[in-house]
Amino acid sequence: MSTNNTNAAQHVPQVITESSRALLGESPVWDERTQTLYWVDIERGELHQCQADGSIETSLQIGERIGCIALRRDRAGFIAGLERSIALIILNPLEIHRVAMLDENLPSNRCNDGKCDAAGRFWVGTCDTRWTHATGWIYRFDATRVRRERSARLFVRTGLPFLRTAERSTVWTALAKSSTNPILLRQVSFQGRGSSGNSTCPGGAIPTD
């Protein structure tokens, strides 16, 4: 049986930021209000922005690793997962206001991926920067507090919509449900090993139903 679909639209990926290369680029966010694309370079601690066609590209040093950003609903700026904290970031001029500390007893951890859900709660995952220990957690932050969700510690939490994590050859997806039942871990099969024979640790989002 043929797998070709002649009616399917063909899309060609376009490099829109040819002038910059990231050590670890993550967390692309489109701001419809300003027609601006934002993303981070985690390892360099940079917040980048440009127009949809890649023009007017600029970057800003945050001063530490920055894992993810999400737009604020009612004002300019972002909520962000920094090295081991959740912070509010305002641009022009740069202001960083920390609102919660994370994994303070785990100096090799950092924030990884994160997003806001429809209720405005910020979800962020942490991970071990050495990729050797399962010390990451999922945190949920709202207007009153930060909460560490009750889940098994894993290697990487990434790709929220909503949160992909990988340990060895097992992938978990964490789904935000409601305030009374905020999290559900769903196991998804994952196939594939790196060229060295080690299990790969995939990044990015898993579509959820």
C-alpha positions as a LaTeX table, in Angstrom:
\begin{tabular}{lrrr}
\hline
Residue & $x$ (\AA) & $y$ (\AA) & $z$ (\AA) \\
\hline
Met1 & 0.00 & 0.00 & 0.00 \\
Ser2 & 1.39 & 3.39 & $-0.93$ \\
Thr3 & 2.05 & 5.86 & 1.89 \\
Asn4 & 2.27 & 8.86 & $-0.44$ \\
Asn5 & $-0.47$ & 11.45 & $-0.08$ \\
Thr6 & $-0.51$ & 13.59 & $-3.19$ \\
Asn7 & $-3.12$ & 15.91 & $-1.66$ \\
Ala8 & $-1.03$ & 16.75 & 1.37 \\
Ala9 & 0.48 & 20.22 & 1.44 \\
Gln10 & 4.26 & 20.31 & 1.21 \\
His11 & 5.96 & 22.54 & 3.77 \\
Val12 & 9.61 & 23.48 & 3.60 \\
Pro13 & 11.21 & 24.57 & 6.90 \\
Gln14 & 12.69 & 28.04 & 6.71 \\
Val15 & 15.69 & 29.28 & 8.67 \\
Ile16 & 14.66 & 32.74 & 9.81 \\
Thr17 & 17.64 & 33.58 & 12.03 \\
Glu18 & 20.66 & 32.87 & 9.84 \\
Ser19 & 22.82 & 35.36 & 11.74 \\
Ser20 & 22.61 & 33.58 & 15.09 \\
Arg21 & 23.27 & 30.05 & 16.29 \\
Ala22 & 22.26 & 28.80 & 19.74 \\
Leu23 & 24.02 & 26.33 & 21.97 \\
Leu24 & 20.59 & 25.09 & 23.06 \\
Gly25 & 17.67 & 26.95 & 21.53 \\
Glu26 & 14.27 & 26.31 & 23.12 \\
Ser27 & 10.88 & 27.74 & 24.11 \\
Pro28 & 9.72 & 29.60 & 20.95 \\
Val29 & 6.82 & 31.93 & 21.81 \\
Trp30 & 4.86 & 34.07 & 19.35 \\
Asp31 & 3.40 & 37.34 & 20.65 \\
Glu32 & 0.42 & 38.19 & 18.47 \\
Arg33 & 0.13 & 41.61 & 20.10 \\
Thr34 & 3.54 & 42.79 & 18.92 \\
Gln35 & 4.03 & 40.34 & 16.01 \\
Thr36 & 7.27 & 39.21 & 17.64 \\
Leu37 & 8.87 & 35.79 & 17.99 \\
Tyr38 & 10.77 & 35.13 & 21.22 \\
Trp39 & 12.99 & 32.19 & 22.13 \\
Val40 & 15.82 & 31.36 & 24.53 \\
Asp41 & 19.35 & 29.99 & 24.34 \\
Ile42 & 19.39 & 28.03 & 27.57 \\
Glu43 & 23.13 & 27.54 & 27.97 \\
Arg44 & 24.13 & 31.11 & 27.03 \\
Gly45 & 21.38 & 32.62 & 29.17 \\
Glu46 & 20.02 & 34.69 & 26.28 \\
Leu47 & 16.53 & 35.86 & 25.38 \\
His48 & 16.17 & 36.38 & 21.61 \\
Gln49 & 13.50 & 38.12 & 19.58 \\
Cys50 & 12.77 & 38.88 & 15.91 \\
Gln51 & 9.95 & 39.54 & 13.49 \\
Ala52 & 8.22 & 36.69 & 11.67 \\
Asp53 & 10.56 & 36.99 & 8.68 \\
Gly54 & 13.66 & 36.98 & 10.89 \\
Ser55 & 14.29 & 40.72 & 10.64 \\
Ile56 & 15.09 & 43.03 & 13.54 \\
Glu57 & 16.71 & 40.23 & 15.52 \\
Thr58 & 18.10 & 41.14 & 18.94 \\
Ser59 & 19.24 & 39.23 & 22.00 \\
Leu60 & 19.49 & 40.05 & 25.68 \\
Gln61 & 21.76 & 38.56 & 28.34 \\
Ile62 & 19.75 & 37.38 & 31.36 \\
Gly63 & 22.81 & 36.61 & 33.50 \\
Glu64 & 22.10 & 32.91 & 34.10 \\
Arg65 & 20.60 & 29.94 & 32.29 \\
Ile66 & 17.02 & 30.51 & 31.14 \\
Gly67 & 15.00 & 27.39 & 30.36 \\
Cys68 & 11.66 & 28.73 & 29.17 \\
Ile69 & 9.37 & 31.73 & 28.86 \\
Ala70 & 5.63 & 32.33 & 28.64 \\
Leu71 & 3.77 & 35.53 & 27.84 \\
Arg72 & 1.82 & 37.31 & 30.55 \\
Arg73 & $-1.84$ & 37.75 & 29.75 \\
Asp74 & $-2.56$ & 41.25 & 31.02 \\
Arg75 & 0.77 & 43.05 & 30.83 \\
Ala76 & 4.06 & 43.16 & 28.95 \\
Gly77 & 6.88 & 40.77 & 29.76 \\
Phe78 & 7.17 & 37.11 & 30.64 \\
Ile79 & 7.07 & 34.55 & 33.37 \\
Ala80 & 10.21 & 32.45 & 33.04 \\
Gly81 & 12.01 & 29.42 & 34.37 \\
Leu82 & 15.55 & 30.56 & 35.15 \\
Glu83 & 18.43 & 28.51 & 36.59 \\
Arg84 & 16.60 & 27.40 & 39.74 \\
Ser85 & 13.83 & 29.95 & 40.08 \\
Ile86 & 10.61 & 31.22 & 38.56 \\
Ala87 & 10.80 & 34.91 & 37.72 \\
Leu88 & 8.89 & 37.74 & 36.09 \\
Ile89 & 10.89 & 39.43 & 33.32 \\
Ile90 & 10.27 & 42.93 & 31.99 \\
Leu91 & 12.17 & 44.28 & 28.97 \\
Asn92 & 13.44 & 47.75 & 28.08 \\
Pro93 & 14.99 & 48.13 & 30.58 \\
Leu94 & 15.60 & 44.60 & 31.81 \\
Glu95 & 14.01 & 43.83 & 35.19 \\
Ile96 & 13.99 & 40.39 & 36.81 \\
His97 & 11.73 & 39.74 & 39.80 \\
Arg98 & 12.06 & 36.28 & 41.34 \\
Val99 & 8.79 & 34.92 & 42.67 \\
Ala100 & 9.78 & 31.36 & 43.67 \\
Met101 & 12.95 & 29.31 & 44.19 \\
Leu102 & 13.17 & 25.73 & 42.88 \\
Asp103 & 15.45 & 22.78 & 43.70 \\
Glu104 & 17.59 & 24.89 & 46.04 \\
Asn105 & 19.17 & 21.74 & 47.49 \\
Leu106 & 20.09 & 20.43 & 44.03 \\
Pro107 & 22.82 & 22.73 & 42.65 \\
Ser108 & 23.26 & 20.69 & 39.46 \\
Asn109 & 19.58 & 21.12 & 38.50 \\
Arg110 & 18.10 & 23.81 & 36.29 \\
Cys111 & 14.71 & 24.68 & 34.81 \\
Asn112 & 13.99 & 23.12 & 31.45 \\
Asp113 & 10.72 & 23.45 & 29.54 \\
Gly114 & 7.61 & 25.22 & 30.75 \\
Lys115 & 4.33 & 26.77 & 29.63 \\
Cys116 & 1.16 & 28.36 & 30.96 \\
Asp117 & $-2.11$ & 26.45 & 30.83 \\
Ala118 & $-5.51$ & 27.89 & 29.96 \\
Ala119 & $-6.07$ & 28.88 & 33.58 \\
Gly120 & $-2.87$ & 30.96 & 33.63 \\
Arg121 & $-0.91$ & 28.54 & 35.81 \\
Phe122 & 2.78 & 28.23 & 34.92 \\
Trp123 & 4.10 & 24.66 & 34.70 \\
Val124 & 7.85 & 24.07 & 34.56 \\
Gly125 & 10.07 & 21.02 & 34.67 \\
Thr126 & 13.57 & 20.79 & 36.11 \\
Cys127 & 16.43 & 18.51 & 35.11 \\
Asp128 & 19.95 & 17.45 & 36.02 \\
Thr129 & 22.42 & 19.42 & 33.89 \\
Arg130 & 24.82 & 16.45 & 33.85 \\
Trp131 & 22.08 & 14.17 & 32.42 \\
Thr132 & 23.12 & 11.42 & 34.87 \\
His133 & 20.60 & 11.55 & 37.74 \\
Ala134 & 16.82 & 11.47 & 37.88 \\
Thr135 & 16.44 & 14.60 & 40.02 \\
Gly136 & 13.94 & 16.62 & 37.98 \\
Trp137 & 10.45 & 17.55 & 39.14 \\
Ile138 & 7.34 & 19.21 & 37.73 \\
Tyr139 & 6.32 & 22.46 & 39.43 \\
Arg140 & 3.10 & 24.42 & 39.12 \\
Phe141 & 2.97 & 28.13 & 39.97 \\
Asp142 & $-0.11$ & 30.27 & 40.37 \\
Ala143 & $-0.78$ & 33.66 & 41.94 \\
Thr144 & $-0.46$ & 32.36 & 45.48 \\
Arg145 & 2.17 & 29.63 & 45.59 \\
Val146 & 4.46 & 27.20 & 43.82 \\
Arg147 & 3.66 & 23.52 & 44.17 \\
Arg148 & 5.85 & 20.52 & 43.42 \\
Glu149 & 3.57 & 17.98 & 41.80 \\
Arg150 & 3.55 & 14.45 & 43.19 \\
Ser151 & 5.26 & 12.46 & 40.46 \\
Ala152 & 8.28 & 10.22 & 40.10 \\
Arg153 & 11.60 & 11.98 & 39.66 \\
Leu154 & 12.80 & 11.62 & 36.07 \\
Phe155 & 15.71 & 12.73 & 33.92 \\
Val156 & 14.18 & 15.45 & 31.73 \\
Arg157 & 10.87 & 17.24 & 31.66 \\
Thr158 & 10.31 & 18.99 & 28.35 \\
Gly159 & 7.83 & 19.79 & 25.61 \\
Leu160 & 4.81 & 20.89 & 27.61 \\
Pro161 & 1.55 & 20.80 & 26.05 \\
Phe162 & 1.11 & 19.41 & 28.31 \\
Leu163 & 5.07 & 18.04 & 29.42 \\
Arg164 & 7.01 & 15.46 & 27.83 \\
Thr165 & 9.62 & 13.62 & 29.81 \\
Ala166 & 11.99 & 10.86 & 28.92 \\
Glu167 & 13.92 & 8.34 & 30.98 \\
Arg168 & 15.85 & 5.67 & 29.15 \\
Ser169 & 13.36 & 4.39 & 26.57 \\
Thr170 & 10.22 & 5.47 & 28.40 \\
Val171 & 8.38 & 8.72 & 27.70 \\
Trp172 & 5.84 & 10.25 & 30.04 \\
Thr173 & 3.37 & 12.98 & 29.19 \\
Ala174 & 1.98 & 15.10 & 32.04 \\
Leu175 & $-1.44$ & 16.59 & 31.39 \\
Ala176 & $-2.96$ & 19.50 & 33.30 \\
Lys177 & $-6.58$ & 18.57 & 33.97 \\
Ser178 & $-8.21$ & 20.80 & 36.59 \\
Ser179 & $-7.59$ & 22.46 & 39.92 \\
Thr180 & $-8.92$ & 19.39 & 41.73 \\
Asn181 & $-7.11$ & 16.83 & 39.55 \\
Pro182 & $-4.16$ & 18.87 & 38.27 \\
Ile183 & $-1.90$ & 16.21 & 36.83 \\
Leu184 & $-2.04$ & 12.91 & 35.04 \\
Leu185 & 1.05 & 10.98 & 34.00 \\
Arg186 & 0.54 & 8.95 & 30.84 \\
Gln187 & 3.13 & 6.46 & 29.64 \\
Val188 & 3.89 & 6.48 & 25.91 \\
Ser189 & 6.05 & 3.95 & 24.11 \\
Phe190 & 9.32 & 5.28 & 22.73 \\
Gln191 & 11.61 & 3.54 & 20.29 \\
Gly192 & 15.14 & 4.44 & 19.34 \\
Arg193 & 18.69 & 4.46 & 20.60 \\
Gly194 & 21.55 & 6.78 & 19.83 \\
Ser195 & 24.37 & 5.78 & 17.55 \\
Ser196 & 26.51 & 4.95 & 20.58 \\
Gly197 & 23.93 & 2.44 & 21.78 \\
Asn198 & 22.67 & 4.67 & 24.58 \\
Ser199 & 19.00 & 5.44 & 24.85 \\
Thr200 & 18.14 & 8.77 & 23.27 \\
Cys201 & 16.40 & 11.42 & 25.33 \\
Pro202 & 13.93 & 13.18 & 23.00 \\
Gly203 & 12.87 & 16.79 & 23.35 \\
Gly204 & 9.88 & 18.67 & 22.08 \\
Ala205 & 6.15 & 18.31 & 22.46 \\
Ile206 & 3.85 & 15.32 & 22.27 \\
Pro207 & 0.39 & 16.12 & 20.90 \\
Thr208 & $-2.27$ & 15.28 & 23.49 \\
Asp209 & $-5.90$ & 14.39 & 23.18 \\
\hline
\end{tabular}
